[in-house]
Amino acid sequence: MLYGREENEVFSVWYRANTIETLTAYATMVGLQVEIMKENADPSYTSFDSLSYGVSKLFSSLPFSLFRPHIVGILKKE
């Protein structure tokens, strides 16, 4: 509703690899070496105007995963 999407444009999703630990385990299972794997803050992800952007930016500086919605990684073939 927040983004103005119609119900038929939204699909069910089941995340199975949404933690650093799980992604690292999967990478290792297929022979990839993890160079970097970290959570990344993105205040624009949860902001809709200048006030919510400021609040999101403040919360994204906290050390909780809830406020870092993206996982960024560099994997290397061994």
N, C-alpha and C positions, 0 to 999 in steps of 0.2 A: 504494500500500500504506500510506503514511503517514497518509492521510486516511480510510482504511477504505472506499474506493470499490470497487465491483465492476468487473471488467474491462469489462463491457458498458456501464458509465457513463462510460468514458474514451474520448475521440475523438481521432484524429490531427489535428494542427494544423500548418500551415506558415505561419510568420510571414514576411511580406514587408515590413512597415512597422514595424520595431521599433527604429529608431534615430532620434535627433533629426534627423540629416541627411536620412534618407529621408522622414520625416514632413514636414519643411520643404519638401522638393522636391515632394512630392505636393500640399501645401497651395498652393504657388506655382503649380503646373500648373493648378489649378482656380480660381485667382483669389483665394485667401485670403492675407491678410497675417498673418504670425506676430508677435503681440505678445509672447508669452512661450512658451518651450519649454524645459523643464528636466527633469532626472531627479530623482525623489523617493525618498528612503529610507523603508522601512517595516519596522522590526525584527519586527513581528508576522507578516510574510509568511513568515519562515523560522524561527520559534520555536515550540516545542512545550511548553516548561515555563520556569520562571524562569531556569534556567541558560542554556538556549539563547537566551532572550530577551536576557539580558545580553550574551552573545557576539555576537548579531546586532546589537544596539544599538551595541556597540563597533565592529564591522566596518562598519556603515552610516555611520559618521562618516569613513571613509576615502574618498579621492577616486576610487575605482574604480567603474565602471558596474556591475560584478558585484553590488555591494551596494546598488544603487539600482534596484529592479526595475520601477518605474513611471515612465512619462513623462507629464508633466502639461503642458498647453499651453492658451493662449488664442489663438484665431484670429479674425480680423476680416475681414468682407466689405469689399472696397475700394469 
